[in-house]
Amino acid sequence: MAVRVAAEHTLDRDEILDLYTSVGWNAYTADPEQLMRALAGSHLVLTARDDAGALVGLARTISDGESVCYVQDILVRPDAQRHGVGRALMEELHQCYAHCRAFVLTTDADGAAGAFYRTLGLVPHTERGLTAYSRP
């Protein structure tokens, strides 16, 4: 699948809600206005669009732009998964934040996402001698 990855600053609410709903991220879609504010407050929002211009993927970061990049969301519409969309988004993020000391993301503890991130050269914190903490 050919996709165009680009930074977007103006996002269509319905298009965004449809994408997040397609992957079952209902905690985000429960409050659409909060989701749109979160996207607006992100350091970078990348979109992946197919040849017809349909939104098939999105990645967003929280960053100081210099020393740390935290990948907050990366999602790909189910029918576009395993077609290089997620890889294209992550490769663009790696390029944008290559100068940052820390490039971090958090994901569920399932094997599928972890295997994908490993193919991109990312490793779990524990393999680097680090521990992550979060509020329950």
C-alpha positions in Angstrom: 0.0 0.0 0.0 1.4 3.4 -1.0 1.0 6.0 1.7 1.9 9.6 2.1 3.2 10.5 5.5 3.1 14.2 6.5 2.8 16.5 9.5 -0.7 17.9 9.7 -1.8 20.8 11.9 -5.5 20.9 10.9 -7.3 17.7 11.6 -10.9 16.7 10.7 -12.7 15.7 13.9 -14.9 13.0 12.2 -12.0 11.5 10.3 -9.9 11.3 13.6 -12.8 9.7 15.5 -13.3 7.2 12.7 -9.6 6.2 12.8 -9.5 5.9 16.6 -12.8 3.9 16.6 -11.5 1.6 13.9 -8.7 0.3 16.3 -11.0 0.2 19.3 -9.4 3.1 21.3 -12.7 3.9 22.9 -11.1 5.7 25.9 -10.0 8.4 23.4 -13.3 8.6 21.5 -15.4 8.8 24.7 -14.5 12.5 24.9 -14.0 13.7 21.3 -13.2 17.3 22.3 -10.5 16.1 24.8 -9.0 14.0 22.0 -8.9 17.0 19.6 -7.3 19.2 22.3 -4.7 16.4 23.0 -3.9 16.3 19.3 -3.6 20.1 19.1 -1.3 20.0 22.1 1.0 17.4 20.7 4.5 18.3 19.5 4.0 16.6 16.2 1.1 14.8 14.5 2.0 12.7 11.5 -0.7 11.3 9.3 -0.6 8.5 6.8 -2.9 8.8 3.8 -3.6 6.4 1.0 -3.7 7.3 -2.7 -7.3 8.5 -2.4 -6.4 10.8 0.5 -8.1 8.6 3.2 -6.6 8.7 6.7 -5.2 5.2 7.3 -2.7 6.0 10.2 -1.6 8.5 12.7 1.3 9.0 15.1 1.7 11.8 17.6 4.5 12.8 20.0 5.0 14.7 23.2 8.5 16.2 23.2 10.7 19.1 24.1 12.1 18.9 20.6 15.7 18.5 21.8 16.4 15.8 24.3 13.3 13.5 24.5 10.6 12.3 22.3 7.7 10.3 23.7 5.5 8.6 21.1 2.1 9.0 22.6 0.0 7.3 19.9 0.6 5.3 16.8 -2.4 3.7 15.2 -3.2 2.2 11.8 -6.6 1.3 10.5 -7.0 -2.5 10.7 -7.4 -3.0 6.9 -4.2 -1.1 6.4 -2.1 -3.0 9.0 0.8 -5.1 7.7 1.2 -2.9 4.6 4.0 -0.8 5.9 1.9 2.1 7.2 3.1 1.8 10.8 6.7 1.4 9.7 6.5 4.5 7.5 5.1 6.5 10.4 7.8 5.2 12.8 10.6 5.8 10.4 9.5 9.4 9.9 9.4 9.8 13.7 12.9 8.4 14.0 14.2 10.8 11.4 12.4 13.8 13.0 13.8 13.0 16.4 17.2 11.4 15.5 19.0 14.1 17.5 17.0 13.4 20.7 18.8 11.5 23.5 15.6 9.5 24.4 13.0 8.1 22.0 10.4 6.4 24.1 7.0 4.8 23.8 4.8 2.7 26.0 2.6 -0.1 24.8 0.5 -3.0 26.1 2.4 -6.0 27.2 1.2 -8.2 24.3 3.6 -9.8 22.0 2.4 -8.4 18.6 3.2 -4.7 19.3 6.5 -5.6 21.0 7.6 -7.7 18.0 6.8 -4.8 15.6 8.7 -2.3 17.7 11.7 -4.6 17.9 11.9 -4.7 14.1 12.4 -1.0 14.3 15.3 -1.3 16.6 13.5 -0.5 19.9 14.0 -2.6 23.0 12.1 -2.8 26.3 13.4 -0.6 29.1 14.4 -3.6 31.1 16.9 -4.7 28.4 18.6 -1.3 28.8 18.7 -1.5 32.6 15.9 1.0 33.0 12.6 0.9 34.8 9.5 2.8 33.8 7.0 4.0 36.4 3.4 5.1 36.0 0.5 6.0 38.2 -2.2 3.3 38.5 
